[in-house]
Amino acid sequence: MAKRAKSARSRRALVSWRGSHLFVKLSGTAMVLAACLGSGAWASGQQPAPPPESPSAPSALTPGELYKQAMHPLDVVRSSMDNWSDTEMSAFLVGVRMAKEACGQASPETYGGDDLYDLARLCSLGQDWNAANTAATRYLDSRAEPHRTQAFALSINALMHLNGADLAVQTAHSMMENQPFDAEAAYALRYLKEALEQAGDPSAAYLAQSEHAEIVKALQNGTALKAAHGEAVMSLGTLYESAMELAFWQRYRHRDADAATTANDIDEALAKGAALSAEDRLRIEAVRTQYALLGKPLPALKTTAVDEPPRLKGKTAAAQLSRSQPPAQIGPDFGAATVLVVFPDWCPQCRKMMKALTEFGAANKTTPIHAYGLMFLDDPAALDQTAEEKRAAHEQSLRDVQGTNTLVVDGKDARALGILDFPLGIVLDHEGKVRFVGVLPADAFSGNGYIGKVLVRMTGGAAASTPQAP
């Protein structure tokens, strides 16, 4: 019983690989860097002016890009530890325990060079954050190479876990002043920015502003950003997405003129580079689509209620569902605000979020704040399923969200919103205009979650009270 409880607590972490680091989303905290596990990545108001034309791109995806696209659903599912098997979770916990014990027996004073850096990684994996920060800081003080940027990242991560956001930001600024802006630095900065943003810390925008000149310069080079030491690579599409976070955050704070300038800088820099790959163009156009939604009414969406999931016998599950269930509508009453969460039915952590979303909406019904999940039925190319297996999978997904505020939306309409990563949150104001769009953390609807912070910020701090949560 104790083992099961411990496993459940550990499943609260959201894990993904970026650069040469393991990024972990711990429940109630922001997405931060937990352990460095070696090089290589694991494949995971005023309206803005129209962006300039992009460099021409190949008309078709390469086999490598098609492979990444096909594997994307698996990457999304594996990114949440809620979806790990008991065997995988047990193996992970064994590694964490071994690292913690070894870290506790080591003394940073007795190590130097690569060994000291490896100790910082070991202690991070063991979640001994004081020891990890001590080892990383000692490595930086020694002026050793070549892991300086990674050591900065480990220190930033440890400080965030120790609730030292101000010190983490100071460390990030020191990294930008003393290290080249490479893929390692870009990944560390991105996840610190997102950690601060999800915590409601305005330092996220200030940090992004400090990074702006460097990230624009990197985009001008027209090639993927590589690590000075190591194998980490940030694609142009991901680099563009990271750069545009500043423009989104400026729009959220009603600084539309600043946002227009930021977006123009980024698009002009991109236009100076070489031709984009189809994969990069896909991500860039998705970001532009989402940015263009801000300040405008949400495009019309055909939605269907899920009262009693039927047996799907038609060739197209979505079409069969729409014929057998009554239509549902978002608006024209948007309340004080309306929160939407868009996701494909194969995303288990997204389906799980629907219970919290429904409880959030019920807790705020007197405000009122409306909350709906928008699930679209999708067949991932990576799954080799028969027609019957696909229908069975869709039926199970529909059963999972039954009793929640979840509507089924047409997949074509959902993709027209520029959706690539999940779950995608969209917040509408009382007029039905989009005021926020972005990927949500797993605890977005918790008592002090990200959605509550988004709603308070959207009103300029004029809300009578922080939105309630279950």
N, C-alpha and C positions, 0 to 999 in steps of 0.2 A: 504493500500500500504506500509506504514511504517512497519507494522507488518511483511509483506512478506519479505521486505528487511532485516529486523533484523534476521528473520528465516534463510534466505539464508546465511548471514554472519556466523551465528552459525553453519551451516551445514559444514563449512570448517574444523571443528574439527573432529579428528578421535579418537573414544573412544574404549577402551578395558579394561577389568578387569584383573588384575594380582595381586597375593598376596592379601593384604587387601587394595588395592589402586585402584583408577580410573586413568588410564593413558590416557592423551589427546594429540593428535597430532594437534597442531594449525597451520593454513596455514602460511608458511614462517618460521616456527620454527621447532625445533626437537621434537621427541616424548618424552614427559616428564610427570611427575606425576602431576595431577591437584588437586585431592582431595582424602583424606582418608575417606572412607565411611564405615569402620567397617570390621571385619574379614571375611574371606572366599573368595573364588575365584569364578568368574562367568565364567562358561564354554562357556572362550575364549582362460732359467736358469736350475737350479738343480731341479730334480723331487723329491717329498717327498717319503720316503721309504714306502712300503706297510704296512698298520696297522696290528698289531698282531691279532690273532684270538680272537673273543669276547667270553665271557661266553655263554654257551648254553642257548637257550631261548625256551619257550613253542612254540609248532608248530602252535597253533591257538590262535586267539584273544578271550579274555574272553567276556562275555555279556556286562560288563561295558565298555571295550575297543571298542567293536563294536558300542555301543551307542554313545560314543564320536566321533567315525569315522563318523557315520551317521549324527551327529549334526554339524560336522565341516563346511559344506557349509553354514548353518544358522549362525554360529558364524562369518564366514568371511563376510557375507552380513551385519550382525548387527554391525560389527566393524566400519563401516563407517556411520557417521551421515547423509551423503548424501542419505542414504537409509531409514532413519527414516521417519515415517509418520508425517504429520503436527501436529497430536494430541500428538505424542510422543515428538516432538520438543517443542511444546508449554508447555507441562508439565515440560520438562527439564529447559526451560527458566524461568518458574515460580519459580522453585527450586533455580536456580542461583540468581535470583533477591532477593528472600527472604533471602538467605544466605548472599548476599552482604549487604543488609540493616541491618541485625542483626549484622554482623561483624563490620559495621561502628559505631554501637551504643555501642559496647563492648570495654572495656579497659583491655588489657592483665595484667596490674598491679593488677587488682582486683581478678584474678583467680590463682589457683595453682593446681597441681596434674592432675587428669584426666580431670577436667574442662578446664585447660589451653591447654591440648592436643586436646580436642574436639573443642576448639576455633580455633586452627590452622587448623583443618579439615574444620570447618565451613567457615573460611576465604578463604581457598583454593577452596572450592566449589563455593564461591562467586567471585572468581578470583580477590581478593584483595591481591595481592602478597606481598606487603610490610607488611601488617598486618599478613599475614600467616607466613612469615618468622620470624617476631618479636615474635609471640606466640610460634612457634616451637623452636626458639633459647632460649627463656626464660624457656621453659620446659626442654631443655637440660641442661641449666645452673643450674637448681634447683636440678639436679641429681635424679630426680624422676624416678620411674619405674612404670609399665613395658613397656611403649610405646617408649622407647628411640630410637630404630632402626626406627620405623615409623616416629618419629619426625625428625630424620636425613633425611629421605626420603622426608618429606614435605618441609623441608628447602632447600634441593637440587632442588626440583621442583620449588619452588618459585624463587630461585636465577636464574634458567634457564629462567624463564619467565621475569625476570628483566634484562636479558642480562648479567648476572654475571657468565659466564661459569667458569672462573678461581676460583671464590669463591665456586661454586658448586663442582668442583673437589677437592678443599681443604676440603670441608665438607665431601665428600665421603671418602677421605683418613682418616679423623678423625673418621668416622664411622667404617672403617676397623680396625683402631688401638684400638678402645675402645669398640666395640660391637662384639658379636659372629657372625661368618659367618653363618647366617641362611637363610631361604627362603625369609624373608623380605629384608635382606641386598642384597641377590642375585638378586632379582627382581629390587630393586632400582638401583643397579650397572649396570644391563643389560640395563635398559632403559636410563640411563645416558650415557653409552658407545655408544648406538645407536644414541642418540641425538647428541653427539659430532661428531660421524662418519658422520652422514648425514649433519652436518654443515661444514664438511671439516676440523674439528679441530683435529690435531694429538694427542691431549690429550686422545682421545679414546683408542689408542693403548697403551699409557703409563699407563692408568688406568687399562686396561685389563692385562697388565704385572704385575702390583701391586697385582691384584686379583688372579693371576695364581696359586700360591702355595695353597691358601685357596680352590679354586674351584677343584684343583686336589685332595686335601685331602678329600673333600666332595665326590668326585667320588669313591675314594678308599673304602668308607664306604659301597658302594653297595646298598644303599637305597635312597628313595626320601628324599630330603632336606626339613625339616620342620621348622616352625617358633618357636623360643624360647618362644615367647608369641603370642598367636593368632592361627589361623587355616590355614595360608598360607602354601602351599606345592609346591615345584618345583620338578617335576619328573626327573628321571635320564636322560631321553631323552632330556628334555629341558635344564638340567644342562650341558649335553655334548655339546649341540648346543651353549650355552652361552660361554662355555670354548673355543670352536673351533673358535669363532670370532677372537681371537688373532692371530691364525694361518692364517686365511684368510687375515687379515689386514697386516700381515707380508709379505705374498705373494704379495699383491697389491703393497707393497713398495719395491719389489725385494729383500727382505731379506729371500731367500729361505731356507738357512741353519737354520736360527732361526725358521722359520715356521716348518721345519721338526722336530726340537727338541721339539717344543711346541706340535705338534700333537702326537709325540711319547710319551711324558709325559702323555698326556690325555688318550691315548689308553692303556698304561700300567696300569694307575690307574683304568681304567674301567675293565680291565682284572682281577684285584684283587678282584672285588666285586662278589656279588651273581649273579645267573642267571637273565637275563634281561626279563622283560615282553615283550610280542609281540608288545605292543604299543611303549615301549621305543626302542626296536630294530628297529621298522619301522622308527622312527625319526632319530636315530643314523645312520642307513644305508643311509637315505636320505642326511644327512650332509656329510657323507663320499663320496657319489656319486658326490655331487656338488664340494667338495674339489678336487676330482680326475679329474674334468674337467679342472681345472686351468692349463694353459700352454699347453693345447692340442687342436687340431682342434675340432670344434663342431661336434658331431656325425651327420651323414646324417639324414636329416628330410624331409619327404614327405609332401609338402605343396601345398595348392590349393588356387588360387585367389578367391576373392569374388567380382565379378563384378555386377551381378544381382542375388541376392539370389533366388533360385528356390523354387518351391513347393516341399517339401521333401516327396515323396510317398513311398520310399523304406523302408524296415524293419530297416535298419541302416542309420541314417541321414548322418553320415560322408561318408559312402560308396556311397550313392546316390549323395552327393555333388561332390565327386571326379569324378564321371562318367559324371556329367553335366557341370563342369567348367574346364577351362584350368589349367594345372599345373603351379606353380610358383616356383622359385628357389632362395635360399639365396646363394650369391656368384656366380662365383668365384671372382667377383669384390667386395671386402669388404670395399673399400674406405679407408680413414684414420682410420675409425672405423665403426663398425656396432653394433647397439643397438637393442636387442630383448626383448620383454616383453611377457612372457608365462602365459596363464590364461585359466580357463574353461569358457564356454560361460554363465554359470549361475552367474558369478561375475559382478554385475552391475557397481561397481566403476572401475573395470578393463576395461570394455567396454567404460566407460566414458573417461578413460585416453587415449584412442586411438586418439581422436581429438588432444590433446596436443602433443602426440607423432608424429602425422603426421605433425603438424605445426613446431615442432622441426626439423624434417627431412628436411622440405622445407626451413627453415631458414638457414640450414647448408649444403645445396646441393652443394655449390661451394667448400667446404672443401675437399672432401665430407664426410659427416657422414650419413650413411644409418640408418634408424629406421623402424622396423617392429613389429607389434603385431602378436603373434602366438596364436590363439585361438583354443582350442579343444572342441568338442561337448561332453558334459558329462551329465549324468542323475543322480543327487544326490539321494542316497538311502533314504534320509529323506523325499523326495517328493513322495507322493503316487499319481502318475499321470497315466492316460491311455496313450496308444501309440499315440493317436491323440493329446493329450495335450502336450506330449513330443515333437512331431514334430512341433507343433505351437510355443512352447517355443524356440526351436532351430531356427525356421524361424525368430522370432522376434529378437533374438540375432544377426543373420546375417544381418538383416536390420539395426540394431543399429550401426554396424561397417562399413556399406557400405559407400564408399567414403573416407575411411581412409586407411592407410598403414597396413591393417590387412590381414593376411593369415590364412587359416584354416590348422591346423596340426593334424596328427593322435594322438589320446589320448594316445596310447601305447608309441609312441615316446616321447610325452611330459612327461609322468610319468617316463620314463627311465632317465630323467634329474634329478631325485630326488626331484621332485616338490611336496611340501606339503602345502605351504602357498603362497598366491597370493597378487599382481602380482609379478612374479619372473622375475627379470631383469638379462640379460646376455649380456656382452659387449665383442665383438671380436676385435682383432687388425687387422692391414692391411693384415695379413696373414691368417686371419680366426681362430686364436687361442683364446681360452677363457682367458680373463684377469680379468673378474669380474663376480660374480654370487651372487645374493642376493635379498631378498624381497625389493621392492621399496616403498617409501612413496608416498602419493597421489600427492604431488607437485613436483615429481621428474623431470618433464620437464618444470618447471617454469623458469623465467629469471635467477634466482640464485639457481636453483634446484640441487638435488643430482647427477643427471646424468652428468651435466656439470662438477661437481667437480671430479667425477670418471674419466671422459675423460682426464682432465688436469693432474690428478695424474698418469694415465696410461702412459702418455708420459714423466713422470719424470720432469714435469714443462717446457718441451721444446716446448710446443704447441705455435703457433704464437699468438693465442689469445684464450680467454675463449670461448667455443662453444656458438654460439648465440641461443637464444630462442625466441619464439613469444612474 
